[in-house]
Amino acid sequence: MEYVREVMVTILIKFKINKMKQLFETNYVVYDKLEDEILLLNNGDVAIYGNKEEADADCLPNSNEEAIKCTDLPLHWHKEIIKQINKD
């Protein structure tokens, strides 16, 4: 039993060390390029979508908002989203 516990602790430590360091093209956000703003959830986190259609549905009509890949965002947003994903 002690060996199993030791293995689990090792796996958890390795998971925490190997946190996400890049974004993927399969994730989308609602972005206003003119204002350099991203749609946020009520808790302040960036709203990340699994596909373009979902993000498109949340874009306000007659606005500057558009659904774009996370990888197409300015670099400072990359860092913010990665920090959000990796937070404990």
A tleap script that builds the chain and sets N, CA, C and O, in Angstrom:
source leaprc.protein.ff14SB
mol = sequence {
  NMET GLU TYR VAL ARG GLU VAL MET VAL THR
  ILE LEU ILE LYS PHE LYS ILE ASN LYS MET
  LYS GLN LEU PHE GLU THR ASN TYR VAL VAL
  TYR ASP LYS LEU GLU ASP GLU ILE LEU LEU
  LEU ASN ASN GLY ASP VAL ALA ILE TYR GLY
  ASN LYS GLU GLU ALA ASP ALA ASP CYS LEU
  PRO ASN SER ASN GLU GLU ALA ILE LYS CYS
  THR ASP LEU PRO LEU HIE TRP HIE LYS GLU
  ILE ILE LYS GLN ILE ASN LYS CASP
}
set mol.1.N position { 0.819 -1.185 0.000 }
set mol.1.CA position { 0.000 0.000 0.000 }
set mol.1.C position { 0.869 1.257 0.000 }
set mol.1.O position { 0.544 2.235 -0.674 }
set mol.2.N position { 1.944 1.238 0.734 }
set mol.2.CA position { 2.849 2.393 0.797 }
set mol.2.C position { 3.454 2.686 -0.574 }
set mol.2.O position { 3.633 3.849 -0.935 }
set mol.3.N position { 3.767 1.648 -1.334 }
set mol.3.CA position { 4.332 1.827 -2.684 }
set mol.3.C position { 3.344 2.540 -3.597 }
set mol.3.O position { 3.734 3.430 -4.353 }
set mol.4.N position { 2.074 2.162 -3.537 }
set mol.4.CA position { 1.035 2.781 -4.360 }
set mol.4.C position { 0.927 4.261 -4.031 }
set mol.4.O position { 0.832 5.091 -4.936 }
set mol.5.N position { 0.940 4.600 -2.757 }
set mol.5.CA position { 0.859 5.993 -2.328 }
set mol.5.C position { 2.060 6.778 -2.858 }
set mol.5.O position { 1.905 7.905 -3.328 }
set mol.6.N position { 3.243 6.195 -2.784 }
set mol.6.CA position { 4.461 6.847 -3.269 }
set mol.6.C position { 4.379 7.101 -4.772 }
set mol.6.O position { 4.787 8.164 -5.241 }
set mol.7.N position { 3.866 6.157 -5.517 }
set mol.7.CA position { 3.712 6.312 -6.961 }
set mol.7.C position { 2.724 7.429 -7.266 }
set mol.7.O position { 2.971 8.240 -8.158 }
set mol.8.N position { 1.614 7.486 -6.546 }
set mol.8.CA position { 0.609 8.529 -6.773 }
set mol.8.C position { 1.179 9.913 -6.489 }
set mol.8.O position { 0.925 10.853 -7.243 }
set mol.9.N position { 1.940 10.047 -5.417 }
set mol.9.CA position { 2.559 11.335 -5.088 }
set mol.9.C position { 3.535 11.731 -6.184 }
set mol.9.O position { 3.578 12.899 -6.570 }
set mol.10.N position { 4.309 10.801 -6.689 }
set mol.10.CA position { 5.252 11.077 -7.770 }
set mol.10.C position { 4.518 11.545 -9.020 }
set mol.10.O position { 4.964 12.482 -9.683 }
set mol.11.N position { 3.410 10.910 -9.348 }
set mol.11.CA position { 2.630 11.299 -10.527 }
set mol.11.C position { 2.088 12.707 -10.350 }
set mol.11.O position { 2.146 13.508 -11.283 }
set mol.12.N position { 1.564 13.025 -9.178 }
set mol.12.CA position { 1.036 14.362 -8.927 }
set mol.12.C position { 2.117 15.426 -9.020 }
set mol.12.O position { 1.876 16.504 -9.564 }
set mol.13.N position { 3.286 15.146 -8.505 }
set mol.13.CA position { 4.396 16.097 -8.583 }
set mol.13.C position { 4.794 16.317 -10.035 }
set mol.13.O position { 5.005 17.458 -10.446 }
set mol.14.N position { 4.900 15.256 -10.814 }
set mol.14.CA position { 5.262 15.391 -12.218 }
set mol.14.C position { 4.196 16.180 -12.974 }
set mol.14.O position { 4.527 16.971 -13.857 }
set mol.15.N position { 2.915 15.974 -12.637 }
set mol.15.CA position { 1.829 16.703 -13.292 }
set mol.15.C position { 1.956 18.198 -13.015 }
set mol.15.O position { 1.803 19.009 -13.928 }
set mol.16.N position { 2.231 18.567 -11.785 }
set mol.16.CA position { 2.358 19.978 -11.429 }
set mol.16.C position { 3.565 20.618 -12.113 }
set mol.16.O position { 3.504 21.787 -12.494 }
set mol.17.N position { 4.645 19.882 -12.271 }
set mol.17.CA position { 5.849 20.418 -12.913 }
set mol.17.C position { 5.632 20.617 -14.407 }
set mol.17.O position { 6.110 21.600 -14.974 }
set mol.18.N position { 4.922 19.703 -15.050 }
set mol.18.CA position { 4.720 19.745 -16.499 }
set mol.18.C position { 3.445 20.499 -16.868 }
set mol.18.O position { 2.593 19.967 -17.580 }
set mol.19.N position { 3.313 21.718 -16.392 }
set mol.19.CA position { 2.135 22.514 -16.702 }
set mol.19.C position { 2.170 22.976 -18.151 }
set mol.19.O position { 3.214 22.975 -18.803 }
set mol.20.N position { 1.008 23.368 -18.631 }
set mol.20.CA position { 0.856 23.799 -20.010 }
set mol.20.C position { 1.717 25.028 -20.299 }
set mol.20.O position { 1.742 25.975 -19.513 }
set mol.21.N position { 2.422 25.005 -21.433 }
set mol.21.CA position { 3.296 26.100 -21.792 }
set mol.21.C position { 2.928 26.720 -23.140 }
set mol.21.O position { 3.571 27.677 -23.572 }
set mol.22.N position { 1.907 26.192 -23.804 }
set mol.22.CA position { 1.509 26.737 -25.102 }
set mol.22.C position { 0.010 26.561 -25.299 }
set mol.22.O position { -0.636 25.767 -24.616 }
set mol.23.N position { -0.525 27.317 -26.246 }
set mol.23.CA position { -1.942 27.213 -26.588 }
set mol.23.C position { -2.100 26.336 -27.814 }
set mol.23.O position { -1.135 26.071 -28.531 }
set mol.24.N position { -3.321 25.889 -28.048 }
set mol.24.CA position { -3.590 25.016 -29.175 }
set mol.24.C position { -4.579 25.668 -30.134 }
set mol.24.O position { -5.451 26.431 -29.716 }
set mol.25.N position { -4.440 25.366 -31.410 }
set mol.25.CA position { -5.289 25.941 -32.450 }
set mol.25.C position { -6.735 25.473 -32.372 }
set mol.25.O position { -7.595 26.020 -33.062 }
set mol.26.N position { -7.013 24.492 -31.562 }
set mol.26.CA position { -8.375 23.958 -31.467 }
set mol.26.C position { -9.243 24.735 -30.488 }
set mol.26.O position { -10.439 24.461 -30.386 }
set mol.27.N position { -8.674 25.698 -29.763 }
set mol.27.CA position { -9.427 26.498 -28.803 }
set mol.27.C position { -9.660 27.896 -29.341 }
set mol.27.O position { -8.795 28.479 -29.996 }
set mol.28.N position { -10.845 28.428 -29.055 }
set mol.28.CA position { -11.239 29.746 -29.566 }
set mol.28.C position { -11.666 30.658 -28.421 }
set mol.28.O position { -12.049 30.197 -27.346 }
set mol.29.N position { -11.591 31.962 -28.676 }
set mol.29.CA position { -12.085 32.978 -27.759 }
set mol.29.C position { -12.867 34.013 -28.561 }
set mol.29.O position { -12.764 34.078 -29.786 }
set mol.30.N position { -13.650 34.820 -27.848 }
set mol.30.CA position { -14.323 35.961 -28.459 }
set mol.30.C position { -13.424 37.167 -28.190 }
set mol.30.O position { -13.180 37.523 -27.038 }
set mol.31.N position { -12.938 37.788 -29.257 }
set mol.31.CA position { -11.930 38.850 -29.154 }
set mol.31.C position { -12.394 40.104 -29.879 }
set mol.31.O position { -12.909 40.040 -30.996 }
set mol.32.N position { -12.205 41.232 -29.230 }
set mol.32.CA position { -12.467 42.545 -29.826 }
set mol.32.C position { -11.110 43.166 -30.134 }
set mol.32.O position { -10.437 43.676 -29.238 }
set mol.33.N position { -10.714 43.121 -31.386 }
set mol.33.CA position { -9.387 43.588 -31.789 }
set mol.33.C position { -9.230 45.090 -31.576 }
set mol.33.O position { -8.157 45.553 -31.189 }
set mol.34.N position { -10.273 45.837 -31.823 }
set mol.34.CA position { -10.213 47.290 -31.679 }
set mol.34.C position { -9.926 47.705 -30.234 }
set mol.34.O position { -9.132 48.611 -29.983 }
set mol.35.N position { -10.575 47.037 -29.304 }
set mol.35.CA position { -10.402 47.348 -27.880 }
set mol.35.C position { -9.351 46.459 -27.198 }
set mol.35.O position { -9.008 46.691 -26.039 }
set mol.36.N position { -8.843 45.453 -27.904 }
set mol.36.CA position { -7.925 44.453 -27.348 }
set mol.36.C position { -8.511 43.838 -26.079 }
set mol.36.O position { -7.865 43.795 -25.032 }
set mol.37.N position { -9.752 43.363 -26.199 }
set mol.37.CA position { -10.446 42.749 -25.074 }
set mol.37.C position { -10.946 41.366 -25.461 }
set mol.37.O position { -11.258 41.091 -26.619 }
set mol.38.N position { -11.011 40.504 -24.448 }
set mol.38.CA position { -11.503 39.144 -24.617 }
set mol.38.C position { -12.721 38.981 -23.722 }
set mol.38.O position { -12.789 39.557 -22.636 }
set mol.39.N position { -13.683 38.191 -24.187 }
set mol.39.CA position { -14.873 37.904 -23.393 }
set mol.39.C position { -14.466 37.124 -22.149 }
set mol.39.O position { -13.765 36.115 -22.228 }
set mol.40.N position { -14.924 37.617 -20.991 }
set mol.40.CA position { -14.612 36.977 -19.714 }
set mol.40.C position { -15.862 36.362 -19.112 }
set mol.40.O position { -16.978 36.819 -19.358 }
set mol.41.N position { -15.660 35.321 -18.322 }
set mol.41.CA position { -16.741 34.707 -17.558 }
set mol.41.C position { -17.027 35.569 -16.328 }
set mol.41.O position { -16.269 36.492 -16.030 }
set mol.42.N position { -18.100 35.278 -15.622 }
set mol.42.CA position { -18.455 36.043 -14.420 }
set mol.42.C position { -17.363 36.028 -13.354 }
set mol.42.O position { -17.233 36.979 -12.583 }
set mol.43.N position { -16.578 34.951 -13.309 }
set mol.43.CA position { -15.513 34.855 -12.305 }
set mol.43.C position { -14.216 35.528 -12.750 }
set mol.43.O position { -13.223 35.485 -12.024 }
set mol.44.N position { -14.208 36.150 -13.932 }
set mol.44.CA position { -13.031 36.859 -14.411 }
set mol.44.C position { -12.123 36.040 -15.306 }
set mol.44.O position { -11.167 36.575 -15.867 }
set mol.45.N position { -12.401 34.752 -15.452 }
set mol.45.CA position { -11.597 33.906 -16.332 }
set mol.45.C position { -11.963 34.161 -17.789 }
set mol.45.O position { -13.089 34.547 -18.102 }
set mol.46.N position { -11.001 33.940 -18.669 }
set mol.46.CA position { -11.246 34.046 -20.100 }
set mol.46.C position { -12.181 32.916 -20.527 }
set mol.46.O position { -11.980 31.766 -20.139 }
set mol.47.N position { -13.197 33.236 -21.320 }
set mol.47.CA position { -14.104 32.218 -21.861 }
set mol.47.C position { -13.402 31.522 -23.023 }
set mol.47.O position { -13.142 32.148 -24.050 }
set mol.48.N position { -13.094 30.237 -22.871 }
set mol.48.CA position { -12.399 29.454 -23.897 }
set mol.48.C position { -13.388 28.452 -24.475 }
set mol.48.O position { -14.057 27.729 -23.737 }
set mol.49.N position { -13.472 28.416 -25.797 }
set mol.49.CA position { -14.447 27.566 -26.493 }
set mol.49.C position { -13.732 26.429 -27.213 }
set mol.49.O position { -12.589 26.568 -27.650 }
set mol.50.N position { -14.429 25.305 -27.324 }
set mol.50.CA position { -13.881 24.125 -27.982 }
set mol.50.C position { -13.978 24.162 -29.496 }
set mol.50.O position { -13.314 23.388 -30.185 }
set mol.51.N position { -14.817 25.075 -30.023 }
set mol.51.CA position { -14.903 25.199 -31.487 }
set mol.51.C position { -15.376 26.603 -31.861 }
set mol.51.O position { -15.904 27.337 -31.025 }
set mol.52.N position { -15.184 26.957 -33.105 }
set mol.52.CA position { -15.473 28.303 -33.600 }
set mol.52.C position { -16.972 28.615 -33.536 }
set mol.52.O position { -17.352 29.748 -33.239 }
set mol.53.N position { -17.805 27.646 -33.804 }
set mol.53.CA position { -19.246 27.872 -33.809 }
set mol.53.C position { -19.753 28.329 -32.441 }
set mol.53.O position { -20.581 29.235 -32.358 }
set mol.54.N position { -19.261 27.709 -31.379 }
set mol.54.CA position { -19.670 28.107 -30.028 }
set mol.54.C position { -19.239 29.540 -29.735 }
set mol.54.O position { -20.007 30.320 -29.171 }
set mol.55.N position { -18.022 29.882 -30.114 }
set mol.55.CA position { -17.519 31.242 -29.887 }
set mol.55.C position { -18.297 32.246 -30.737 }
set mol.55.O position { -18.642 33.327 -30.259 }
set mol.56.N position { -18.575 31.897 -31.995 }
set mol.56.CA position { -19.371 32.772 -32.866 }
set mol.56.C position { -20.731 33.088 -32.243 }
set mol.56.O position { -21.211 34.218 -32.330 }
set mol.57.N position { -21.339 32.102 -31.626 }
set mol.57.CA position { -22.668 32.277 -31.040 }
set mol.57.C position { -22.671 33.302 -29.902 }
set mol.57.O position { -23.706 33.904 -29.615 }
set mol.58.N position { -21.520 33.503 -29.254 }
set mol.58.CA position { -21.437 34.470 -28.149 }
set mol.58.C position { -20.948 35.847 -28.573 }
set mol.58.O position { -20.854 36.749 -27.740 }
set mol.59.N position { -20.636 36.026 -29.844 }
set mol.59.CA position { -20.228 37.349 -30.341 }
set mol.59.C position { -21.458 38.243 -30.426 }
set mol.59.O position { -22.502 37.826 -30.927 }
set mol.60.N position { -21.333 39.465 -29.937 }
set mol.60.CA position { -22.445 40.411 -30.006 }
set mol.60.C position { -22.645 40.870 -31.446 }
set mol.60.O position { -21.677 41.162 -32.148 }
set mol.61.N position { -23.898 40.933 -31.884 }
set mol.61.CA position { -24.159 41.439 -33.238 }
set mol.61.C position { -23.793 42.929 -33.319 }
set mol.61.O position { -23.894 43.656 -32.332 }
set mol.62.N position { -23.375 43.363 -34.494 }
set mol.62.CA position { -23.017 44.768 -34.731 }
set mol.62.C position { -21.932 45.263 -33.778 }
set mol.62.O position { -21.973 46.404 -33.316 }
set mol.63.N position { -20.964 44.400 -33.488 }
set mol.63.CA position { -19.839 44.786 -32.622 }
set mol.63.C position { -18.538 44.416 -33.327 }
set mol.63.O position { -18.547 43.870 -34.431 }
set mol.64.N position { -17.442 44.716 -32.683 }
set mol.64.CA position { -16.122 44.362 -33.215 }
set mol.64.C position { -15.669 42.979 -32.773 }
set mol.64.O position { -14.551 42.564 -33.078 }
set mol.65.N position { -16.528 42.266 -32.058 }
set mol.65.CA position { -16.160 40.946 -31.554 }
set mol.65.C position { -16.130 39.925 -32.674 }
set mol.65.O position { -16.957 39.940 -33.586 }
set mol.66.N position { -15.147 39.033 -32.576 }
set mol.66.CA position { -15.059 37.921 -33.518 }
set mol.66.C position { -14.485 36.709 -32.813 }
set mol.66.O position { -13.737 36.842 -31.844 }
set mol.67.N position { -14.833 35.532 -33.294 }
set mol.67.CA position { -14.288 34.286 -32.760 }
set mol.67.C position { -12.959 34.017 -33.449 }
set mol.67.O position { -12.897 33.906 -34.673 }
set mol.68.N position { -11.895 33.912 -32.655 }
set mol.68.CA position { -10.578 33.620 -33.230 }
set mol.68.C position { -9.889 32.532 -32.412 }
set mol.68.O position { -10.223 32.298 -31.250 }
set mol.69.N position { -8.926 31.878 -33.044 }
set mol.69.CA position { -8.129 30.863 -32.358 }
set mol.69.C position { -7.293 31.529 -31.270 }
set mol.69.O position { -6.819 32.652 -31.437 }
set mol.70.N position { -7.121 30.833 -30.166 }
set mol.70.CA position { -6.270 31.354 -29.089 }
set mol.70.C position { -4.863 31.654 -29.597 }
set mol.70.O position { -4.213 32.593 -29.136 }
set mol.71.N position { -4.408 30.861 -30.534 }
set mol.71.CA position { -3.045 31.032 -31.058 }
set mol.71.C position { -2.905 32.279 -31.928 }
set mol.71.O position { -1.786 32.703 -32.216 }
set mol.72.N position { -4.027 32.876 -32.352 }
set mol.72.CA position { -3.973 34.095 -33.166 }
set mol.72.C position { -4.052 35.370 -32.335 }
set mol.72.O position { -4.036 36.471 -32.884 }
set mol.73.N position { -4.137 35.229 -31.023 }
set mol.73.CA position { -4.205 36.385 -30.133 }
set mol.73.C position { -2.833 37.045 -29.986 }
set mol.73.O position { -1.809 36.412 -30.242 }
set mol.74.N position { -2.811 38.323 -29.572 }
set mol.74.CA position { -1.531 38.945 -29.219 }
set mol.74.C position { -0.858 38.169 -28.078 }
set mol.74.O position { -1.531 37.528 -27.271 }
set mol.75.N position { 0.443 38.235 -28.025 }
set mol.75.CA position { 1.237 37.450 -27.079 }
set mol.75.C position { 0.823 37.663 -25.620 }
set mol.75.O position { 0.803 36.708 -24.844 }
set mol.76.N position { 0.494 38.890 -25.239 }
set mol.76.CA position { 0.142 39.118 -23.836 }
set mol.76.C position { -1.106 38.340 -23.442 }
set mol.76.O position { -1.249 37.986 -22.272 }
set mol.77.N position { -2.012 38.061 -24.373 }
set mol.77.CA position { -3.183 37.237 -24.069 }
set mol.77.C position { -2.802 35.767 -23.967 }
set mol.77.O position { -3.399 35.035 -23.178 }
set mol.78.N position { -1.822 35.318 -24.745 }
set mol.78.CA position { -1.328 33.935 -24.620 }
set mol.78.C position { -0.912 33.694 -23.176 }
set mol.78.O position { -1.317 32.714 -22.551 }
set mol.79.N position { -0.099 34.604 -22.662 }
set mol.79.CA position { 0.423 34.457 -21.295 }
set mol.79.C position { -0.703 34.440 -20.273 }
set mol.79.O position { -0.671 33.650 -19.330 }
set mol.80.N position { -1.691 35.298 -20.450 }
set mol.80.CA position { -2.815 35.368 -19.510 }
set mol.80.C position { -3.631 34.077 -19.512 }
set mol.80.O position { -4.017 33.582 -18.453 }
set mol.81.N position { -3.892 33.536 -20.696 }
set mol.81.CA position { -4.683 32.305 -20.788 }
set mol.81.C position { -3.912 31.114 -20.225 }
set mol.81.O position { -4.491 30.287 -19.520 }
set mol.82.N position { -2.632 31.013 -20.521 }
set mol.82.CA position { -1.811 29.923 -19.980 }
set mol.82.C position { -1.760 30.016 -18.454 }
set mol.82.O position { -1.838 28.999 -17.765 }
set mol.83.N position { -1.630 31.223 -17.933 }
set mol.83.CA position { -1.628 31.415 -16.481 }
set mol.83.C position { -2.967 30.954 -15.889 }
set mol.83.O position { -2.995 30.313 -14.838 }
set mol.84.N position { -4.065 31.280 -16.559 }
set mol.84.CA position { -5.389 30.864 -16.093 }
set mol.84.C position { -5.516 29.343 -16.088 }
set mol.84.O position { -6.016 28.771 -15.119 }
set mol.85.N position { -5.078 28.692 -17.143 }
set mol.85.CA position { -5.182 27.240 -17.245 }
set mol.85.C position { -4.350 26.542 -16.178 }
set mol.85.O position { -4.742 25.499 -15.656 }
set mol.86.N position { -3.207 27.121 -15.862 }
set mol.86.CA position { -2.273 26.491 -14.919 }
set mol.86.C position { -2.517 26.856 -13.457 }
set mol.86.O position { -1.844 26.325 -12.574 }
set mol.87.N position { -3.467 27.752 -13.186 }
set mol.87.CA position { -3.664 28.138 -11.797 }
set mol.87.C position { -4.222 26.976 -10.991 }
set mol.87.O position { -4.947 26.123 -11.502 }
set mol.88.N position { -3.869 26.971 -9.743 }
set mol.88.CA position { -4.293 25.867 -8.849 }
set mol.88.C position { -5.695 26.056 -8.371 }
set mol.88.O position { -6.207 25.228 -7.617 }
savepdb mol mol.pdb
quit
